[in-house]
């Protein structure tokens, strides 16, 4: 009796092409937009020039970086970039509505505007606090971005609350502007390091080791903000 031999089954595995690291883009978008609004708060850059950047660079581009970080299965970068992309888009559209809509702008007369901005900053400072803690598991450069950003947000909240309660001297907001410029510098450095290190495949610009690794867990090399 003849027995027919079965041909071996071929299993074809298609690998998904690796995506480029979106973190340098997110950091650059965050840095430039932060620099422009902080320069205004520090009084050497005109107002409203940052609004378009907030909507399309710090906002849209950073949000896209966050979406790509989901593709990379990087929960920290995805959460950070997506949130701060939303931060800039929210702040930008808030200003646009305040300027172009009489009813919206009318609701922000007097102390309402600085009071609203203060609460906006407090809400994001809460988010930034736990991201600051988790940034200790990324690297020193990213930790410095979140640390300086924490100070910036707190100072902006305090300064705007003071203005809402009649303090006409915005020195705390001016100070927040200079700290914000330091935040932008840290983010630009982390972005530049991410670009050149990704191009060369080696740590050409150092970003520092993680400050803390819980239970010795494996850390993936990424740069975020």
C-alpha positions in Angstrom: 0.0 0.0 0.0 1.5 3.3 -1.0 1.6 6.2 1.5 1.7 9.7 0.2 4.2 12.0 2.0 2.8 15.3 3.2 4.7 18.4 2.2 6.1 20.3 5.2 4.0 23.3 6.2 5.8 26.6 5.7 5.2 29.3 8.3 5.8 32.8 7.1 6.4 35.4 9.8 6.1 39.0 8.8 8.0 41.4 11.0 6.8 44.9 11.4 9.4 47.4 10.4 10.9 49.2 13.4 9.7 52.8 13.8 12.1 55.7 14.3 12.1 57.1 17.9 9.5 59.9 18.0 10.9 61.3 21.3 13.3 63.9 19.8 10.4 65.4 17.8 8.2 65.5 20.9 10.9 67.1 23.0 11.8 69.6 20.3 8.1 70.7 19.9 7.8 71.0 23.7 11.0 72.9 24.0 10.4 75.5 21.3 6.8 76.3 22.4 7.9 76.5 26.0 10.7 78.9 25.1 8.4 81.2 23.2 5.7 81.5 25.9 8.4 81.6 28.6 10.2 84.4 26.8 6.9 86.3 26.8 6.4 85.7 30.5 10.0 86.9 31.0 9.0 90.1 29.0 11.4 89.8 26.0 9.2 88.1 23.5 5.9 89.6 22.3 2.6 88.1 23.3 0.5 85.7 21.1 3.3 84.7 18.8 3.3 81.4 20.7 -0.4 80.6 20.0 0.2 79.1 16.6 3.1 77.1 17.9 0.9 75.9 20.8 -1.7 74.6 18.3 0.5 73.0 15.6 4.0 72.3 17.0 3.8 72.0 20.7 0.3 70.7 20.3 -0.2 68.7 17.1 3.4 67.5 16.5 3.8 66.5 20.1 0.5 64.7 20.2 1.6 62.8 17.1 4.8 61.9 18.8 2.8 60.5 21.7 0.7 58.4 19.3 3.9 57.0 17.8 5.2 56.2 21.3 2.1 54.0 21.7 3.3 52.2 18.6 6.6 51.7 20.3 4.9 50.4 23.4 6.5 53.1 25.4 3.9 54.0 28.1 5.9 56.8 29.6 6.6 58.6 26.4 3.1 58.1 25.0 1.5 59.5 28.2 3.9 62.4 28.5 3.8 63.6 24.9 0.1 63.0 24.4 -0.7 64.9 27.6 1.5 67.9 26.9 0.4 68.0 23.3 -3.1 68.3 24.7 -1.8 70.9 27.1 -0.6 73.2 24.4 -3.6 72.7 22.1 -5.9 73.5 25.1 -4.0 76.6 26.1 -3.8 77.8 22.5 -7.5 77.4 21.7 -8.3 79.0 25.1 -6.5 82.1 24.0 -8.0 82.1 20.6 -11.5 81.9 22.0 -10.8 84.6 24.6 -9.7 87.0 21.7 -12.2 86.2 19.0 -15.4 85.4 21.1 -17.0 88.2 22.9 -19.1 85.9 25.1 -16.1 83.7 26.0 -13.8 86.7 26.5 -16.5 88.4 28.6 -16.5 85.5 31.0 -12.7 86.0 31.6 -12.9 89.7 32.6 -11.1 91.0 35.7 -9.7 88.3 38.0 -11.3 85.4 36.1 -8.5 85.2 33.5 -5.5 84.8 35.8 -7.6 82.7 38.2 -8.4 80.3 35.3 -4.8 80.1 34.2 -3.7 79.4 37.8 -6.1 76.4 38.1 -5.0 75.2 34.7 -1.4 75.1 35.8 -2.3 73.4 39.1 -4.1 70.6 37.3 -1.1 69.9 35.0 1.3 70.3 37.9 -0.5 67.3 39.6 0.0 65.2 36.5 3.6 66.5 36.2 4.3 65.5 39.8 3.9 61.8 39.3 5.6 61.9 35.9 8.5 63.6 37.6 8.7 60.7 40.0 8.6 58.1 37.1 11.1 60.1 35.1 13.8 59.0 37.6 13.5 55.6 35.8 14.3 57.2 32.4 17.5 59.2 32.5 18.9 62.4 34.0 18.1 64.6 31.0 14.4 63.7 31.0 14.3 64.1 34.8 15.7 67.6 34.5 12.9 68.5 32.0 10.2 67.4 34.4 11.9 68.9 37.4 12.2 72.4 35.9 8.8 72.1 34.4 7.3 71.4 37.8 8.9 74.6 39.2 7.6 76.5 36.2 4.0 75.3 36.6 3.9 76.0 40.3 5.4 79.5 39.9 2.8 80.3 37.2 0.0 79.1 39.4 1.2 81.2 42.3 1.9 84.2 40.2 -1.5 84.1 38.5 -3.3 83.6 41.8 -1.5 86.7 43.1 -2.7 88.7 40.1 -6.2 87.4 40.5 -6.2 88.7 44.1 -5.0 92.2 43.2 -1.2 92.0 43.2 -0.4 94.1 40.1 3.4 93.2 40.1 3.8 90.0 38.1 7.4 89.3 39.3 6.6 85.6 40.1 5.2 85.2 36.5 8.4 86.8 35.2 10.5 84.4 37.4 8.4 81.5 36.0 9.3 82.7 32.5 13.1 82.4 33.2 12.6 78.9 34.8 10.5 78.0 31.7 13.5 79.0 29.5 15.6 76.6 31.6 13.0 73.9 31.0 13.1 74.5 27.2 16.9 74.3 27.3 16.8 70.9 29.1 14.2 69.6 26.6 16.2 70.9 23.6 19.3 69.1 24.9 17.4 65.9 25.4 16.0 66.2 21.9 19.4 66.9 20.3 20.8 63.9 22.2 18.0 61.7 20.9 18.7 62.8 17.3 22.4 62.3 17.2 22.5 59.2 19.4 19.9 57.6 17.1 21.9 58.6 14.1 25.1 57.2 15.4 23.7 54.3 17.3 25.8 55.3 20.3 25.7 57.7 23.2 27.4 60.6 21.4 25.6 63.1 23.8 25.2 61.7 27.3 21.8 61.8 28.9 22.7 60.1 32.2 21.6 56.9 33.7 18.3 56.3 35.3 18.2 57.7 38.9 16.2 54.8 40.2 15.3 51.3 38.9 12.7 49.6 41.0 13.4 46.0 41.7 16.2 46.0 39.1 13.7 45.9 36.3 15.0 46.2 32.7 14.9 49.8 31.4 14.5 50.6 27.8 16.6 53.4 26.5 14.2 56.3 25.5 14.1 60.0 25.8 10.8 61.7 26.4 8.9 64.8 27.7 
